[in-house]
Amino acid sequence: MTHPIIADLEKRYTTKSYDPTKRISAADMEVIYEAMRLSASSINSQPWKFVVIESDAAKQRFYDSFANKFQFNQKHAKAASHIILFAHKTHYTRADYDKVVDKGIADGRTKPEEREAAYSSFPFAELNTDENGNTEAWTKAQTYLALGNTLHTLARLGIDSTPLEGVDHEMLSELFADELRGYRCDVGLALGYRDESTDYNAGLAKTRLAREDIMTVL
């Protein structure tokens, strides 16, 4: 198939080594930020917080978060141009959804007099809330929607990336307490530009299961 989207996704792979001298431009980062903000989420809940790590001081904190485990990802902390922490709210409430509803009114999507009707979708959040008020099985899933959207955006921009499920959420909660403010981070994303001389994954053939093995069209 010949299509620009497919061509970009064919070239995308999980980068194993970054060139620390190459930085993503401010203009491209603005596109990435806006794409993240526009990510889809269940009932438009947006139960996430994105922490962007770009300064040397912040990268050192992220580097230090690997003190106890997942050291195989530690090298990306300083070599990648940026790291993004995808964090989710573990106890999502109606008060959190208030912000979504009020923004809908401010944006003209919802009429002020229809504010209460805008909560008609919130019972779905309640269905995903346990007896202790925990919603993280649901809210964490939303961060992966944003992560997937970001990966696609990076592929279109020709920027390399590495999803990082190997992060220590306890250490991150401690070292980035002021930024996370109670949100939990179980996945991050390194982005930048590959080191052609050391990234063994760059030259390997891309492999995926055949379409007929994973897809049924009715």
N, C-alpha and C positions, 0 to 999 in steps of 0.2 A: 504494500500500500504506500502511495506517495501522498503525504500530507504534512504540512509544517509541524503540527502538534505531534504526530507519530514520529517524525524525524527527531524532534527534541527529546521525546521520551525514550527513543531507541538509544540515544547518546547518553542518557542519564544512568548513573550507577552510584553505588555507595563508595565514596572516596575514602581511601585508607591512609593517605598522607597529603598534608597541605603545605603549600609554599608560604611561609610566614611573612615574606616580603610583599606579597600581593594582597591588596585591600579592595573590598567591594566599594564602589563609588557611592557617594551620598545620594545621588539621583536614583540608583538602583535600589538602595535601601528604602527609599521612600515608596517605591513601587511595592516592595516586599511588605512593608508595614501596612500599606493600604489593603493589599491582598489578604493579609492575615485578619485585618479588621472586618473584611467583607466575607469571611468564612461562614459557611452554613453551620447551624446548630439546632438541635431538637427544640421545638417551640420557640426558636430564636432566643434561647435562654442565655447564650454567651457566658457560660459559667467559668470563664477562664481569666488568667492573667499571664501576659507574655513579658518576660524579663529578658532584655537584650543586653548581652555582654560584649562590649567592644573595647573598653579601656584596659590598659595593662594591669591596673589595680584590680579591676573586676575579674580579669582573666586569672590573676593569681588566686583570688578567692575560689574561683571555679576549679582551678588546678588543685587547690588544697582539699576540695571536697572529695577527692579520690583517695584520701589517706587510708581508708579502711577496706575498700573493695572497688572493683571495676577499673583497675589500673590500666587495662588495655585501651580505655578511652581517654586516659589522662593526657596523652600527647596532643590531642586535638585542642585542649584548653588554651594553649598559647600559640599554636601554629595556625589555626583557622582564623579567618578574618573576623568572624563574629560567631557567637554562640547564642542560641535562643532557648530559654527555658519555657516549656509549655506546662503551665500549672493549672490545676482545677480546684474549684471550691468543693470541699467534702460535705458540707451541709448547706445545700441550696434551699432557700426559703422564699416565701411569698414576698418578703421585703426585698430580696434580690431581684425578683421579677418586677417589682414596682419600678425599678430603674428602666427596664425594658419597655414597660407600658408608657411611662412618662416620656421616654425618648421618642416613642412612636407618635405620641401627641405632638411633641415639639417638631417632629419632622413632617407632620401633616398626614401621616398614615391613619391615625385614629382621631376621631372627633372627641373633644373634651367631654362631651355629654355621654359618650360611649365608653368611657374609661372602664367601668365595671365589667362591661361585656368583653373587654379585651383580655380578661382573665379566664376566658372559657377554655383555653388550652392548658392552664396551670395544673388541673387534675392529673395530667400525664406526669408532671414532675412528682406529684404526690404518690403516684403509682410506683415510682422509682425511689421512694424514700422508705427506709426501714424504721423499725420501732424506736430507734435511737436518733432518728433525724438524719441518718447518714445517706447521702446521695451519690457517693463517689463512683459506684459502678456505672452510673449513668453520666455523671459529669466528666469523668475521665475519658469516656468514649467520645465526648464532644471535642476534647483537645486533639484527638486523632483525626477528626474531620479537618480541623485547622492545620494540623501537621501535613496531611495529604495535600491540601490546597497549597500550602507553602512549598512543598516539594515540587509540585507541578509548576508553580510560578518560577521557582529557581531554574527548573529545566528550560523554560521558555526564555529566561534571561541568559542562559549559558553559564550559570554559576553552579559550582560543585557543592555537594551536600552529603552529610552523614547523619542519619537518625541515631540518637543515643538513648536507647532504653537502659543501658548500663550506667545509671546515675544513682547516687546515694541520696534518697529523699530526706533522710534524717540529717545528714551533713548539710545538704542544701537548705533545709529549714533553719538550721543554726547559722550558717554563714551568710545567708541571704534573707534573714528574718525581716529586716526592714522593707525589703522589696517584695517578698512573697506575702507578707502580712496574713499568715494563716492558711494561704493556699498551698496545696501539695503538688510538688513536681516529681513526676515519675518518668518523664521523657524530655530530652533536649534535642537540639539540632545544631550541628556544626555546619558552617557554610563559608565558602571562600573559593580558592583556586588550587587545583591539584599540584603536587610536586611531581612533575613528569619522570624524574629520575628515580623516585623511591615508591611511587604508588603502583604496587603490583597489580591492582585491580583494573587499572586504566586500560590495559591492552587485552584483557580477557574478553571472550565473546559473551554477549548478553544472552541469557537463557531464561526462558519462561515456559511453563506448561503450554501445550497446544490449546488453541481456542476450544476445540471440540471436547477437550478433557475438563474444561471448567465452565462452559457456557451452554445453556439450552435456550434456544429461541423458539417460542411457541407462536 
